């Protein structure tokens, strides 16, 4: 499983906030395509970040973001999925 993570960057390009996004993806290629779409929705410039294997974007206020795709360990899945409770 793969997850898109949105990283907010400060003026020096350092990460100052990290936000995992939902949903999870079975295929990395699907997650990368959705990361591109997420980057394009910020109403600013965006593009592919080949060096970091993800996408970068700026919003209408000039804030900078990076969208990366990370594998999700099977152990992490249990904490992110709520159990079904029968009615």
LINLINCOR-V261019 format. One record per residue. N is the residue number from 1. PHI is phi in degrees with one decimal (NA if undefined). D_CENTER is the distance of its C-alpha to the mean C-alpha in Angstrom with 2 decimals. Layout:
# LINLINCOR-V261019
N_PHI_D_CENTER / N_PHI_D_CENTER
This chain:
# LINLINCOR-V261019
1_NA_13.37 / 2_-133.1_9.76 / 3_-133.2_6.55 / 4_-85.6_2.87 / 5_-121.9_2.72 / 6_-94.0_3.96 / 7_-108.8_7.26 / 8_-88.2_10.39 / 9_-112.7_13.18 / 10_-85.6_16.89 / 11_-64.2_19.69 / 12_-93.7_20.05 / 13_83.1_16.52 / 14_-87.3_16.03 / 15_-71.6_13.08 / 16_-116.9_14.49 / 17_-155.3_11.82 / 18_-131.0_8.89 / 19_-134.4_7.30 / 20_-67.0_5.97 / 21_-106.0_5.64 / 22_-110.3_8.53 / 23_-88.4_10.10 / 24_-85.4_10.25 / 25_-121.5_11.34 / 26_-75.0_14.56 / 27_-109.3_14.17 / 28_-61.4_11.85 / 29_-61.5_13.05 / 30_-66.2_12.02 / 31_-64.5_8.35 / 32_-64.9_8.74 / 33_-64.1_10.78 / 34_-72.1_8.57 / 35_-63.4_5.88 / 36_-62.5_9.29 / 37_-61.8_10.41 / 38_-59.9_7.89 / 39_-63.5_8.90 / 40_-70.4_12.40 / 41_-83.7_12.70 / 42_-84.6_12.90 / 43_67.5_16.56 / 44_-132.2_16.74 / 45_-75.2_16.59 / 46_-155.6_13.74 / 47_-172.3_13.98 / 48_-80.2_13.19 / 49_-109.5_13.01 / 50_-61.5_15.22 / 51_-63.0_16.02 / 52_-105.4_12.62 / 53_55.6_11.71 / 54_-163.3_8.68 / 55_-130.3_8.85 / 56_-118.2_10.28 / 57_-159.5_11.51 / 58_-124.0_14.11 / 59_-95.4_15.06 / 60_-63.2_18.70 / 61_-93.7_19.65 / 62_88.2_18.57 / 63_-71.0_15.79 / 64_-107.4_13.39 / 65_-137.3_9.61 / 66_-130.7_7.58 / 67_-114.7_4.31 / 68_-121.4_4.96 / 69_-109.8_5.89 / 70_-123.7_8.16 / 71_-69.6_11.26 / 72_-109.6_12.26 / 73_-69.0_15.92 / 74_-57.3_18.43 / 75_-65.3_19.62 / 76_-73.8_16.35 / 77_-64.6_16.51 / 78_-61.6_19.74 / 79_-81.6_18.53 / 80_-99.1_15.72 / 81_-112.6_18.13 / 82_-81.2_21.09 / 83_-71.3_24.43 / 84_-80.5_26.39 / 85_-111.6_29.46 / 86_-66.1_32.35 / 87_-81.6_34.16
